[in-house]
Amino acid sequence: MLIGVVAAVVFVLDLLSKRWVSAHMTPGQSIHVVPGLFSVYYLRNAGAAFGLLQGQTLLFIVITLVVIALILTYGRRAAREMPLLGVAFGLQLGGALGNLVDRILYLRVIDFLEVRGFPFIFNVADMGITIGGALFALVVLRDPSPQARERR
């Protein structure tokens, strides 16, 4: 349940923010929110981070479907034992679904968040995936249980 709630929040925020950008901006347009630090820059990305693997939409769809299946299969059990894992998996699931919808509908992802010094433009789904991955790593590495120590 926790995974689903978190995933739904990330998915809806991602969907609404991308729809706002695509309705109010044209590709390549930039709005400086905090000049020199943060901008909204409308970009259509047919690849992955850093523009890698441009045009490999089918590959990204397949990988995303595998990740979603893994989260749904193993995530619920793990989240019952460690609720923070539920949050981590929910963030990742919501992000994966958000970018999956873009890839299926548009064959690319709408990116729009630009932070000075950060190497690429991203979106809310990317934030969910990244923060969820970091939280997952933190929870797994900090797990004090004897079973976790044995796994490491």
Secondary structure, 3 states (H helix, E strand, C coil): CHHHHHHHHHHHHHHHHHHHHHHHCCCCCEEEEECCCEEEEEEEECCCHHHCCCCCHHHHHHHHHHHHHHHHHHHHHHHHHCHHHHHHHHHHHHHHHHHHHHHHHHCCEEEEEEECCCCCCECHHHHHHHHHHHHHHHHHHHCCCHHHHHHC
